[in-house]
Every structure is written in C-alpha cells, then in structure tokens.
Amino acid sequence: MSGGRESVVRGYFAAIDRGDGEGAAAMLHDDVVYHFPGRSPFASTYDGKQAVAGYLRRLSEYTGGTLRVQVHDVTSSAEHVVALSQVTATHAGVTLSWRLALIMHVDEESIREIWLHYGDQHAVDEFLSMADG
C-alpha cells in the first residue's frame, strides 16, 4: 500500500547506519519536525531540515561515528509509518544498545514529522548525558 513511504524511511535509516548525515537529511522534508524525548542534552523538538541535520551531526560527533541502526520492521498506513529498530552506539568507552520505535508522517518523497520512543528512556538519557571520560 505505501511502498514509497516505507522506502523513504528505509533509506533514511540506511543513511544513518552508514554515517551519512547528508543522505539522511535528504530524506527529510524542508519543514520536518523531529521530537526527541527525554532529559539529555539532545532532548528537544527540532524544527526544519537544517535543525535536524545539526542534531544528526552532534549525535555522530558524540558517538564518534559508532551509531548503528538495525531496522527490524517498517510498516505503514495511510497516515503513518512505524519503524522498529535496535540502535547501538559508543561514547567515552561505554557502549549502549537500545530499542527504538519511531512514528512518522511521511509522504511519497520525504519524512515530515518524527516521534522517537525508547525501550528504556532513562538508560538513553544517561548515555546521552555522559561527560567525555
């Protein structure tokens, strides 16, 4: 039903997994809204492609390019795409792996809005708030 939308999302994750922030940003609508939950320094609502691209750069720098995303499933309806994944990253010698569910508004060409939901929000907040060793 929504192969185009699912392809956009899979392309976004593939770009993130290979450390290609520009490729990931290319899958985003210019006016994308990205909801990053929690209490870490990364927690915020990012408005617009440039703000999200900046967040992706910061996250890549923080994890030293170690962030990897394994997509388990992508499914869609007429209104949403849901992606289930496993994320692994390292910072300051500590590696964390967490489950991530994303709910997205996606058209046939770009992602318009993203909500992240973590399996263990507290662990992700702690990991993303660590000092540089």
N, CA, C and O atoms as a GROMACS GRO file, in nm:
protein
  532
    1MET      N    1   0.081  -0.120   0.000
    1MET     CA    2   0.000   0.000   0.000
    1MET      C    3   0.085   0.126   0.000
    1MET      O    4   0.056   0.221  -0.073
    2SER      N    5   0.190   0.128   0.081
    2SER     CA    6   0.268   0.251   0.097
    2SER      C    7   0.416   0.225   0.074
    2SER      O    8   0.500   0.274   0.150
    3GLY      N    9   0.450   0.149  -0.028
    3GLY     CA   10   0.588   0.114  -0.056
    3GLY      C   11   0.678   0.235  -0.068
    3GLY      O   12   0.793   0.230  -0.024
    4GLY      N   13   0.628   0.344  -0.128
    4GLY     CA   14   0.709   0.464  -0.142
    4GLY      C   15   0.747   0.523  -0.008
    4GLY      O   16   0.862   0.559   0.014
    5ARG      N   17   0.649   0.534   0.081
    5ARG     CA   18   0.675   0.590   0.214
    5ARG      C   19   0.770   0.500   0.293
    5ARG      O   20   0.862   0.548   0.358
    6GLU      N   21   0.748   0.370   0.285
    6GLU     CA   22   0.837   0.277   0.356
    6GLU      C   23   0.978   0.283   0.300
    6GLU      O   24   1.075   0.271   0.375
    7SER      N   25   0.991   0.301   0.170
    7SER     CA   26   1.124   0.313   0.107
    7SER      C   27   1.197   0.438   0.154
    7SER      O   28   1.318   0.436   0.176
    8VAL      N   29   1.123   0.547   0.170
    8VAL     CA   30   1.183   0.672   0.221
    8VAL      C   31   1.241   0.647   0.360
    8VAL      O   32   1.354   0.688   0.388
    9VAL      N   33   1.164   0.581   0.446
    9VAL     CA   34   1.209   0.554   0.583
    9VAL      C   35   1.328   0.460   0.584
    9VAL      O   36   1.424   0.483   0.657
   10ARG      N   37   1.323   0.355   0.505
   10ARG     CA   38   1.437   0.262   0.498
   10ARG      C   39   1.562   0.333   0.447
   10ARG      O   40   1.672   0.306   0.495
   11GLY      N   41   1.546   0.422   0.351
   11GLY     CA   42   1.659   0.500   0.300
   11GLY      C   43   1.718   0.591   0.406
   11GLY      O   44   1.839   0.608   0.414
   12TYR      N   45   1.632   0.650   0.487
   12TYR     CA   46   1.675   0.736   0.597
   12TYR      C   47   1.762   0.657   0.695
   12TYR      O   48   1.870   0.700   0.733
   13PHE      N   49   1.712   0.539   0.736
   13PHE     CA   50   1.787   0.456   0.830
   13PHE      C   51   1.917   0.403   0.770
   13PHE      O   52   2.018   0.395   0.839
   14ALA      N   53   1.915   0.367   0.645
   14ALA     CA   54   2.037   0.318   0.580
   14ALA      C   55   2.144   0.426   0.580
   14ALA      O   56   2.261   0.398   0.604
   15ALA      N   57   2.103   0.551   0.553
   15ALA     CA   58   2.199   0.662   0.554
   15ALA      C   59   2.255   0.684   0.695
   15ALA      O   60   2.376   0.704   0.710
   16ILE      N   61   2.170   0.681   0.796
   16ILE     CA   62   2.218   0.698   0.934
   16ILE      C   63   2.315   0.586   0.970
   16ILE      O   64   2.420   0.610   1.029
   17ASP      N   65   2.280   0.463   0.934
   17ASP     CA   66   2.364   0.348   0.969
   17ASP      C   67   2.502   0.356   0.906
   17ASP      O   68   2.600   0.309   0.964
   18ARG      N   69   2.512   0.416   0.790
   18ARG     CA   70   2.644   0.427   0.726
   18ARG      C   71   2.713   0.559   0.758
   18ARG      O   72   2.818   0.591   0.703
   19GLY      N   73   2.652   0.637   0.850
   19GLY     CA   74   2.714   0.762   0.894
   19GLY      C   75   2.700   0.875   0.794
   19GLY      O   76   2.780   0.969   0.795
   20ASP      N   77   2.601   0.868   0.708
   20ASP     CA   78   2.580   0.966   0.603
   20ASP      C   79   2.469   1.064   0.644
   20ASP      O   80   2.354   1.049   0.604
   21GLY      N   81   2.506   1.163   0.725
   21GLY     CA   82   2.409   1.261   0.772
   21GLY      C   83   2.343   1.339   0.660
   21GLY      O   84   2.224   1.369   0.667
   22GLU      N   85   2.420   1.371   0.556
   22GLU     CA   86   2.362   1.444   0.443
   22GLU      C   87   2.260   1.358   0.369
   22GLU      O   88   2.155   1.407   0.327
   23GLY      N   89   2.290   1.230   0.355
   23GLY     CA   90   2.196   1.138   0.290
   23GLY      C   91   2.069   1.123   0.372
   23GLY      O   92   1.959   1.118   0.316
   24ALA      N   93   2.084   1.116   0.504
   24ALA     CA   94   1.966   1.108   0.591
   24ALA      C   95   1.884   1.236   0.581
   24ALA      O   96   1.762   1.230   0.570
   25ALA      N   97   1.949   1.351   0.585
   25ALA     CA   98   1.879   1.479   0.576
   25ALA      C   99   1.806   1.493   0.443
   25ALA      O  100   1.702   1.559   0.435
   26ALA      N  101   1.860   1.433   0.338
   26ALA     CA  102   1.795   1.441   0.207
   26ALA      C  103   1.658   1.373   0.207
   26ALA      O  104   1.575   1.402   0.121
   27MET      N  105   1.634   1.282   0.302
   27MET     CA  106   1.506   1.213   0.311
   27MET      C  107   1.403   1.293   0.391
   27MET      O  108   1.288   1.252   0.403
   28LEU      N  109   1.444   1.407   0.445
   28LEU     CA  110   1.357   1.488   0.529
   28LEU      C  111   1.293   1.602   0.450
   28LEU      O  112   1.356   1.661   0.363
   29HIS      N  113   1.169   1.631   0.481
   29HIS     CA  114   1.101   1.747   0.424
   29HIS      C  115   1.168   1.874   0.479
   29HIS      O  116   1.218   1.872   0.591
   30ASP      N  117   1.169   1.980   0.402
   30ASP     CA  118   1.232   2.105   0.447
   30ASP      C  119   1.176   2.152   0.582
   30ASP      O  120   1.249   2.208   0.664
   31ASP      N  121   1.047   2.131   0.605
   31ASP     CA  122   0.981   2.176   0.727
   31ASP      C  123   0.957   2.064   0.828
   31ASP      O  124   0.863   2.070   0.906
   32VAL      N  125   1.042   1.962   0.826
   32VAL     CA  126   1.028   1.848   0.917
   32VAL      C  127   1.025   1.894   1.062
   32VAL      O  128   1.089   1.993   1.099
   33VAL      N  129   0.950   1.821   1.144
   33VAL     CA  130   0.950   1.842   1.289
   33VAL      C  131   0.993   1.710   1.351
   33VAL      O  132   0.935   1.605   1.323
   34TYR      N  133   1.096   1.714   1.436
   34TYR     CA  134   1.160   1.595   1.492
   34TYR      C  135   1.152   1.604   1.644
   34TYR      O  136   1.214   1.691   1.704
   35HIS      N  137   1.077   1.514   1.706
   35HIS     CA  138   1.055   1.514   1.851
   35HIS      C  139   1.148   1.414   1.917
   35HIS      O  140   1.129   1.293   1.904
   36PHE      N  141   1.250   1.464   1.988
   36PHE     CA  142   1.347   1.380   2.058
   36PHE      C  143   1.315   1.390   2.206
   36PHE      O  144   1.339   1.494   2.267
   37PRO      N  145   1.262   1.282   2.267
   37PRO     CA  146   1.217   1.289   2.407
   37PRO      C  147   1.330   1.278   2.508
   37PRO      O  148   1.445   1.250   2.472
   38GLY      N  149   1.296   1.301   2.632
   38GLY     CA  150   1.390   1.276   2.740
   38GLY      C  151   1.443   1.401   2.804
   38GLY      O  152   1.389   1.511   2.790
   39ARG      N  153   1.555   1.379   2.878
   39ARG     CA  154   1.617   1.487   2.955
   39ARG      C  155   1.765   1.505   2.922
   39ARG      O  156   1.835   1.580   2.991
   40SER      N  157   1.812   1.438   2.820
   40SER     CA  158   1.952   1.453   2.781
   40SER      C  159   1.972   1.586   2.709
   40SER      O  160   1.875   1.653   2.675
   41PRO      N  161   2.098   1.624   2.685
   41PRO     CA  162   2.125   1.746   2.608
   41PRO      C  163   2.071   1.739   2.464
   41PRO      O  164   2.062   1.842   2.397
   42PHE      N  165   2.036   1.621   2.418
   42PHE     CA  166   1.982   1.606   2.282
   42PHE      C  167   1.830   1.622   2.279
   42PHE      O  168   1.773   1.643   2.172
   43ALA      N  169   1.764   1.612   2.394
   43ALA     CA  170   1.618   1.618   2.400
   43ALA      C  171   1.569   1.755   2.357
   43ALA      O  172   1.609   1.858   2.413
   44SER      N  173   1.482   1.755   2.258
   44SER     CA  174   1.429   1.880   2.205
   44SER      C  175   1.330   1.849   2.095
   44SER      O  176   1.316   1.734   2.053
   45THR      N  177   1.263   1.951   2.048
   45THR     CA  178   1.188   1.942   1.924
   45THR      C  179   1.266   2.024   1.823
   45THR      O  180   1.286   2.144   1.839
   46TYR      N  181   1.310   1.957   1.718
   46TYR     CA  182   1.390   2.020   1.613
   46TYR      C  183   1.297   2.056   1.498
   46TYR      O  184   1.229   1.970   1.443
   47ASP      N  185   1.296   2.183   1.461
   47ASP     CA  186   1.209   2.231   1.354
   47ASP      C  187   1.291   2.263   1.230
   47ASP      O  188   1.378   2.349   1.232
   48GLY      N  189   1.262   2.192   1.122
   48GLY     CA  190   1.327   2.217   0.994
   48GLY      C  191   1.444   2.125   0.966
   48GLY      O  192   1.509   2.074   1.057
   49LYS      N  193   1.468   2.105   0.839
   49LYS     CA  194   1.573   2.014   0.794
   49LYS      C  195   1.710   2.053   0.847
   49LYS      O  196   1.788   1.966   0.885
   50GLN      N  197   1.741   2.182   0.850
   50GLN     CA  198   1.873   2.226   0.896
   50GLN      C  199   1.893   2.196   1.045
   50GLN      O  200   2.002   2.155   1.086
   51ALA      N  201   1.788   2.215   1.126
   51ALA     CA  202   1.798   2.185   1.268
   51ALA      C  203   1.819   2.035   1.290
   51ALA      O  204   1.899   1.995   1.374
   52VAL      N  205   1.746   1.952   1.215
   52VAL     CA  206   1.762   1.807   1.230
   52VAL      C  207   1.900   1.764   1.181
   52VAL      O  208   1.963   1.679   1.243
   53ALA      N  209   1.947   1.822   1.071
   53ALA     CA  210   2.081   1.788   1.022
   53ALA      C  211   2.186   1.825   1.126
   53ALA      O  212   2.284   1.752   1.144
   54GLY      N  213   2.168   1.937   1.195
   54GLY     CA  214   2.260   1.976   1.302
   54GLY      C  215   2.256   1.877   1.418
   54GLY      O  216   2.361   1.842   1.472
   55TYR      N  217   2.137   1.834   1.454
   55TYR     CA  218   2.125   1.731   1.559
   55TYR      C  219   2.196   1.602   1.517
   55TYR      O  220   2.267   1.543   1.598
   56LEU      N  221   2.177   1.559   1.393
   56LEU     CA  222   2.242   1.436   1.345
   56LEU      C  223   2.395   1.450   1.348
   56LEU      O  224   2.464   1.354   1.383
   57ARG      N  225   2.447   1.567   1.313
   57ARG     CA  226   2.591   1.592   1.321
   57ARG      C  227   2.640   1.582   1.466
   57ARG      O  228   2.741   1.518   1.494
   58ARG      N  229   2.568   1.647   1.557
   58ARG     CA  230   2.605   1.642   1.700
   58ARG      C  231   2.604   1.499   1.752
   58ARG      O  232   2.695   1.459   1.825
   59LEU      N  233   2.502   1.422   1.715
   59LEU     CA  234   2.492   1.284   1.760
   59LEU      C  235   2.606   1.200   1.704
   59LEU      O  236   2.662   1.117   1.775
   60SER      N  237   2.641   1.222   1.579
   60SER     CA  238   2.751   1.149   1.517
   60SER      C  239   2.883   1.184   1.586
   60SER      O  240   2.965   1.096   1.612
   61GLU      N  241   2.904   1.312   1.616
   61GLU     CA  242   3.026   1.354   1.686
   61GLU      C  243   3.029   1.294   1.826
   61GLU      O  244   3.133   1.245   1.870
   62TYR      N  245   2.917   1.297   1.896
   62TYR     CA  246   2.910   1.245   2.033
   62TYR      C  247   2.943   1.097   2.037
   62TYR      O  248   3.011   1.050   2.129
   63THR      N  249   2.897   1.022   1.939
   63THR     CA  250   2.919   0.878   1.935
   63THR      C  251   3.043   0.840   1.855
   63THR      O  252   3.070   0.722   1.833
   64GLY      N  253   3.118   0.939   1.811
   64GLY     CA  254   3.240   0.911   1.734
   64GLY      C  255   3.214   0.829   1.609
   64GLY      O  256   3.299   0.751   1.567
   65GLY      N  257   3.098   0.847   1.549
   65GLY     CA  258   3.062   0.774   1.427
   65GLY      C  259   3.027   0.629   1.451
   65GLY      O  260   3.019   0.551   1.356
   66THR      N  261   3.006   0.589   1.577
   66THR     CA  262   2.977   0.448   1.608
   66THR      C  263   2.829   0.413   1.604
   66THR      O  264   2.794   0.296   1.615
   67LEU      N  265   2.742   0.512   1.589
   67LEU     CA  266   2.598   0.487   1.590
   67LEU      C  267   2.559   0.393   1.476
   67LEU      O  268   2.588   0.420   1.360
   68ARG      N  269   2.493   0.284   1.512
   68ARG     CA  270   2.445   0.188   1.413
   68ARG      C  271   2.298   0.161   1.439
   68ARG      O  272   2.255   0.153   1.554
   69VAL      N  273   2.222   0.146   1.332
   69VAL     CA  274   2.079   0.120   1.340
   69VAL      C  275   2.047  -0.006   1.264
   69VAL      O  276   2.075  -0.016   1.144
   70GLN      N  277   1.989  -0.102   1.332
   70GLN     CA  278   1.941  -0.224   1.268
   70GLN      C  279   1.789  -0.216   1.266
   70GLN      O  280   1.725  -0.223   1.371
   71VAL      N  281   1.732  -0.202   1.148
   71VAL     CA  282   1.587  -0.191   1.134
   71VAL      C  283   1.526  -0.331   1.138
   71VAL      O  284   1.565  -0.419   1.061
   72HIS      N  285   1.432  -0.350   1.228
   72HIS     CA  286   1.363  -0.479   1.240
   72HIS      C  287   1.238  -0.485   1.154
   72HIS      O  288   1.209  -0.588   1.093
   73ASP      N  289   1.163  -0.374   1.150
   73ASP     CA  290   1.038  -0.375   1.075
   73ASP      C  291   0.997  -0.233   1.042
   73ASP      O  292   1.020  -0.141   1.120
   74VAL      N  293   0.937  -0.217   0.927
   74VAL     CA  294   0.878  -0.091   0.886
   74VAL      C  295   0.740  -0.124   0.831
   74VAL      O  296   0.726  -0.209   0.743
   75THR      N  297   0.641  -0.057   0.884
   75THR     CA  298   0.504  -0.081   0.838
   75THR      C  299   0.434   0.054   0.825
   75THR      O  300   0.474   0.152   0.887
   76SER      N  301   0.328   0.057   0.745
   76SER     CA  302   0.263   0.186   0.723
   76SER      C  303   0.113   0.172   0.705
   76SER      O  304   0.060   0.065   0.674
   77SER      N  305   0.048   0.285   0.725
   77SER     CA  306  -0.094   0.301   0.698
   77SER      C  307  -0.107   0.422   0.606
   77SER      O  308  -0.007   0.474   0.556
   78ALA      N  309  -0.227   0.464   0.584
   78ALA     CA  310  -0.247   0.582   0.501
   78ALA      C  311  -0.191   0.709   0.567
   78ALA      O  312  -0.160   0.806   0.498
   79GLU      N  313  -0.179   0.709   0.699
   79GLU     CA  314  -0.137   0.827   0.772
   79GLU      C  315   0.004   0.822   0.830
   79GLU      O  316   0.070   0.925   0.843
   80HIS      N  317   0.052   0.702   0.866
   80HIS     CA  318   0.178   0.692   0.941
   80HIS      C  319   0.267   0.580   0.889
   80HIS      O  320   0.222   0.485   0.824
   81VAL      N  321   0.394   0.594   0.921
   81VAL     CA  322   0.491   0.485   0.905
   81VAL      C  323   0.548   0.461   1.044
   81VAL      O  324   0.584   0.555   1.115
   82VAL      N  325   0.557   0.334   1.083
   82VAL     CA  326   0.616   0.297   1.211
   82VAL      C  327   0.737   0.211   1.182
   82VAL      O  328   0.730   0.116   1.103
   83ALA      N  329   0.848   0.243   1.245
   83ALA     CA  330   0.972   0.166   1.229
   83ALA      C  331   1.017   0.119   1.366
   83ALA      O  332   1.019   0.194   1.463
   84LEU      N  333   1.053  -0.009   1.371
   84LEU     CA  334   1.107  -0.069   1.493
   84LEU      C  335   1.252  -0.103   1.467
   84LEU      O  336   1.285  -0.166   1.366
   85SER      N  337   1.340  -0.062   1.558
   85SER     CA  338   1.483  -0.081   1.533
   85SER      C  339   1.560  -0.106   1.662
   85SER      O  340   1.508  -0.088   1.773
   86GLN      N  341   1.683  -0.147   1.644
   86GLN     CA  342   1.780  -0.163   1.753
   86GLN      C  343   1.894  -0.068   1.721
   86GLN      O  344   1.949  -0.070   1.611
   87VAL      N  345   1.930   0.016   1.817
   87VAL     CA  346   2.036   0.114   1.799
   87VAL      C  347   2.151   0.079   1.892
   87VAL      O  348   2.128   0.041   2.007
   88THR      N  349   2.273   0.091   1.843
   88THR     CA  350   2.393   0.069   1.925
   88THR      C  351   2.488   0.186   1.899
   88THR      O  352   2.507   0.228   1.785
   89ALA      N  353   2.548   0.237   2.007
   89ALA     CA  354   2.644   0.346   1.994
   89ALA      C  355   2.741   0.341   2.111
   89ALA      O  356   2.712   0.280   2.214
   90THR      N  357   2.856   0.405   2.093
   90THR     CA  358   2.958   0.413   2.196
   90THR      C  359   2.994   0.558   2.220
   90THR      O  360   3.003   0.638   2.127
   91HIS      N  361   3.016   0.591   2.348
   91HIS     CA  362   3.066   0.723   2.387
   91HIS      C  363   3.152   0.705   2.511
   91HIS      O  364   3.113   0.634   2.605
   92ALA      N  365   3.267   0.767   2.512
   92ALA     CA  366   3.358   0.765   2.628
   92ALA      C  367   3.383   0.623   2.677
   92ALA      O  368   3.390   0.598   2.798
   93GLY      N  369   3.397   0.530   2.584
   93GLY     CA  370   3.428   0.391   2.617
   93GLY      C  371   3.310   0.308   2.664
   93GLY      O  372   3.326   0.191   2.698
   94VAL      N  373   3.191   0.367   2.666
   94VAL     CA  374   3.070   0.296   2.708
   94VAL      C  375   2.984   0.270   2.585
   94VAL      O  376   2.957   0.362   2.507
   95THR      N  377   2.941   0.145   2.567
   95THR     CA  378   2.854   0.109   2.456
   95THR      C  379   2.715   0.079   2.512
   95THR      O  380   2.700   0.009   2.612
   96LEU      N  381   2.615   0.133   2.445
   96LEU     CA  382   2.476   0.107   2.483
   96LEU      C  383   2.400   0.061   2.359
   96LEU      O  384   2.421   0.111   2.249
   97SER      N  385   2.312  -0.035   2.380
   97SER     CA  386   2.223  -0.082   2.275
   97SER      C  387   2.080  -0.064   2.326
   97SER      O  388   2.050  -0.103   2.439
   98TRP      N  389   1.993  -0.007   2.245
   98TRP     CA  390   1.856   0.017   2.288
   98TRP      C  391   1.758  -0.003   2.175
   98TRP      O  392   1.791   0.010   2.057
   99ARG      N  393   1.635  -0.036   2.215
   99ARG     CA  394   1.525  -0.048   2.118
   99ARG      C  395   1.467   0.090   2.094
   99ARG      O  396   1.458   0.173   2.185
  100LEU      N  397   1.428   0.112   1.970
  100LEU     CA  398   1.372   0.241   1.932
  100LEU      C  399   1.253   0.218   1.839
  100LEU      O  400   1.262   0.145   1.740
  101ALA      N  401   1.143   0.282   1.872
  101ALA     CA  402   1.027   0.283   1.783
  101ALA      C  403   1.008   0.426   1.736
  101ALA      O  404   1.013   0.520   1.816
  102LEU      N  405   0.986   0.443   1.608
  102LEU     CA  406   0.963   0.575   1.552
  102LEU      C  407   0.826   0.575   1.485
  102LEU      O  408   0.791   0.483   1.411
  103ILE      N  409   0.752   0.680   1.511
  103ILE     CA  410   0.625   0.702   1.444
  103ILE      C  411   0.646   0.825   1.357
  103ILE      O  412   0.694   0.928   1.405
  104MET      N  413   0.610   0.815   1.229
  104MET     CA  414   0.642   0.922   1.136
  104MET      C  415   0.526   0.955   1.044
  104MET      O  416   0.448   0.868   1.006
  105HIS      N  417   0.516   1.082   1.010
  105HIS     CA  418   0.432   1.124   0.899
  105HIS      C  419   0.525   1.131   0.779
  105HIS      O  420   0.626   1.201   0.782
  106VAL      N  421   0.492   1.059   0.673
  106VAL     CA  422   0.579   1.051   0.556
  106VAL      C  423   0.493   1.063   0.431
  106VAL      O  424   0.388   1.000   0.421
  107ASP      N  425   0.539   1.145   0.336
  107ASP     CA  426   0.472   1.145   0.207
  107ASP      C  427   0.552   1.054   0.114
  107ASP      O  428   0.641   0.983   0.160
  108GLU      N  429   0.525   1.055  -0.012
  108GLU     CA  430   0.593   0.964  -0.104
  108GLU      C  431   0.740   1.000  -0.128
  108GLU      O  432   0.814   0.923  -0.188
  109GLU      N  433   0.781   1.118  -0.080
  109GLU     CA  434   0.917   1.163  -0.108
  109GLU      C  435   1.000   1.200   0.015
  109GLU      O  436   1.123   1.201   0.009
  110SER      N  437   0.934   1.231   0.128
  110SER     CA  438   1.011   1.279   0.242
  110SER      C  439   0.938   1.256   0.374
  110SER      O  440   0.817   1.236   0.379
  111ILE      N  441   1.018   1.260   0.480
  111ILE     CA  442   0.966   1.246   0.615
  111ILE      C  443   0.929   1.386   0.664
  111ILE      O  444   1.011   1.477   0.659
  112ARG      N  445   0.804   1.402   0.712
  112ARG     CA  446   0.754   1.532   0.754
  112ARG      C  447   0.757   1.552   0.906
  112ARG      O  448   0.772   1.664   0.953
  113GLU      N  449   0.741   1.443   0.982
  113GLU     CA  450   0.743   1.455   1.128
  113GLU      C  451   0.783   1.320   1.186
  113GLU      O  452   0.746   1.215   1.135
  114ILE      N  453   0.861   1.326   1.297
  114ILE     CA  454   0.912   1.205   1.361
  114ILE      C  455   0.895   1.217   1.512
  114ILE      O  456   0.927   1.320   1.572
  115TRP      N  457   0.844   1.109   1.573
  115TRP     CA  458   0.838   1.095   1.718
  115TRP      C  459   0.920   0.972   1.754
  115TRP      O  460   0.895   0.864   1.702
  116LEU      N  461   1.019   0.988   1.843
  116LEU     CA  462   1.100   0.876   1.889
  116LEU      C  463   1.045   0.823   2.022
  116LEU      O  464   1.000   0.900   2.106
  117HIS      N  465   1.051   0.690   2.039
  117HIS     CA  466   1.008   0.625   2.162
  117HIS      C  467   1.109   0.516   2.195
  117HIS      O  468   1.129   0.423   2.116
  118TYR      N  469   1.173   0.527   2.312
  118TYR     CA  470   1.278   0.434   2.350
  118TYR      C  471   1.227   0.325   2.442
  118TYR      O  472   1.135   0.347   2.520
  119GLY      N  473   1.286   0.206   2.432
  119GLY     CA  474   1.253   0.097   2.522
  119GLY      C  475   1.292   0.128   2.665
  119GLY      O  476   1.225   0.084   2.758
  120ASP      N  477   1.400   0.204   2.685
  120ASP     CA  478   1.445   0.242   2.818
  120ASP      C  479   1.493   0.388   2.812
  120ASP      O  480   1.612   0.415   2.795
  121GLN      N  481   1.399   0.479   2.826
  121GLN     CA  482   1.429   0.622   2.816
  121GLN      C  483   1.537   0.665   2.915
  121GLN      O  484   1.625   0.744   2.881
  122HIS      N  485   1.531   0.613   3.036
  122HIS     CA  486   1.629   0.651   3.140
  122HIS      C  487   1.772   0.614   3.096
  122HIS      O  488   1.863   0.695   3.111
  123ALA      N  489   1.790   0.493   3.044
  123ALA     CA  490   1.924   0.450   3.001
  123ALA      C  491   1.975   0.536   2.886
  123ALA      O  492   2.092   0.573   2.883
  124VAL      N  493   1.887   0.569   2.793
  124VAL     CA  494   1.928   0.653   2.679
  124VAL      C  495   1.965   0.793   2.730
  124VAL      O  496   2.065   0.850   2.687
  125ASP      N  497   1.884   0.849   2.819
  125ASP     CA  498   1.916   0.981   2.876
  125ASP      C  499   2.052   0.980   2.945
  125ASP      O  500   2.132   1.071   2.925
  126GLU      N  501   2.079   0.878   3.026
  126GLU     CA  502   2.207   0.868   3.094
  126GLU      C  503   2.323   0.860   2.994
  126GLU      O  504   2.423   0.929   3.008
  127PHE      N  505   2.307   0.774   2.894
  127PHE     CA  506   2.411   0.757   2.793
  127PHE      C  507   2.438   0.888   2.718
  127PHE      O  508   2.554   0.923   2.695
  128LEU      N  509   2.334   0.958   2.681
  128LEU     CA  510   2.350   1.081   2.603
  128LEU      C  511   2.387   1.203   2.688
  128LEU      O  512   2.401   1.314   2.636
  129SER      N  513   2.402   1.182   2.819
  129SER     CA  514   2.438   1.290   2.910
  129SER      C  515   2.577   1.272   2.972
  129SER      O  516   2.618   1.351   3.057
  130MET      N  517   2.650   1.168   2.930
  130MET     CA  518   2.781   1.140   2.989
  130MET      C  519   2.885   1.245   2.948
  130MET      O  520   2.881   1.299   2.838
  131ALA      N  521   2.976   1.271   3.040
  131ALA     CA  522   3.090   1.357   3.008
  131ALA      C  523   3.185   1.279   2.918
  131ALA      O  524   3.172   1.158   2.904
  132ASP      N  525   3.279   1.347   2.859
  132ASP     CA  526   3.374   1.284   2.766
  132ASP      C  527   3.486   1.209   2.836
  132ASP      O  528   3.601   1.219   2.794
  133GLY      N  529   3.456   1.136   2.939
  133GLY     CA  530   3.554   1.050   3.003
  133GLY      C  531   3.655   1.127   3.076
  133GLY      O  532   3.746   1.070   3.136
   0.00000   0.00000   0.00000
